Amino acid sequence: YNNKVIVAEHQGFLVVYEAPINVSVGNEIITFLKEQFDNKPIQYCFLSHHHPDHAGAISAFANINSKIVTTKGNVLYFNKLSAGIHTLSDSSFYPLKNKIDYIIIDSLGSETFFKKSLTPVVVYESGITTDHVNEFLYFYFPKQKTLFVGDLVIFPKEGIRDQKKRALSVYNIIKSKKLKVDRIYTGWPLKDQKEYGTMADLENALLKHYPGLK
């Protein structure tokens, strides 16, 4: 589907970062993970922002009682999305009977989850800096020195793609929070992209428009 998610395995449960496309795709992801991880429950679903290619499958995860980590401005939209009937090619998805269990990250705030695990994550909100959406969550895995940034930057397999404010927001949060980052993963796109980018890749993508970075 030209999108990817990150899955973290914890003791007794899974965490999924991003819920792309629609309910049908979300159900595919859930079924696949049940098979791969011996039916471990998906207890959390973290969403970078509200666009369908990153959050369109929220209902699928809410329907299995995953906690949804998002921002305050998305709640009304997500509630409306989850309350509707989704007609699919061969079945229908009906509205949730229970309220979605939200965990809200405040504007320009941060929160650390799973501190005692092998994959703790620090969630930063900084949508105002992205030139993309008003609310946006970055996911930083300190032990893995990995940052997951949705669709704010791209890393082509061939050549350098000159980029502006979206990619600059990634650079700025790394520098402002003094993050140690070896790998920058994106949720979109997949086609003709590297598996992940590095700080050098990010800097090279920005140098044409922001020559003062180096």
Stockholm file with secondary structure:
# STOCKHOLM 1.0

chainA/1-214         YNNKVIVAEHQGFLVVYEAPINVSVGNEIITFLKEQFDNKPIQYCFLSHHHPDHAGAISAFANINSKIVTTKGNVLYFNKLSAGIHTLSDSSFYPLKNKIDYIIIDSLGSETFFKKSLTPVVVYESGITTDHVNEFLYFYFPKQKTLFVGDLVIFPKEGIRDQKKRALSVYNIIKSKKLKVDRIYTGWPLKDQKEYGTMADLENALLKHYPGLK
#=GR chainA/1-214 SS CCCCCEEEEETTEEEEECCCSCHHHHHHHHHHHHHHTTTCCEEEEECSCSSHHHHTTHHHHHTTTCEEEECGGGHHHHHHHHHSCEECSSCEECCCSSCCCEEECCTTCEEEECTTSSSCEEEEECGGGSSSCSCCEEEEETTTTEEECTTSCCCBSSSCCCCCHHHHHHHHHHHHTTCCCSEEECSSCCTTBCSCBCHHHHHHHHTTTCGGGC
#=GC SS_cons         CCCCCEEEEETTEEEEECCCSCHHHHHHHHHHHHHHTTTCCEEEEECSCSSHHHHTTHHHHHTTTCEEEECGGGHHHHHHHHHSCEECSSCEECCCSSCCCEEECCTTCEEEECTTSSSCEEEEECGGGSSSCSCCEEEEETTTTEEECTTSCCCBSSSCCCCCHHHHHHHHHHHHTTCCCSEEECSSCCTTBCSCBCHHHHHHHHTTTCGGGC
//
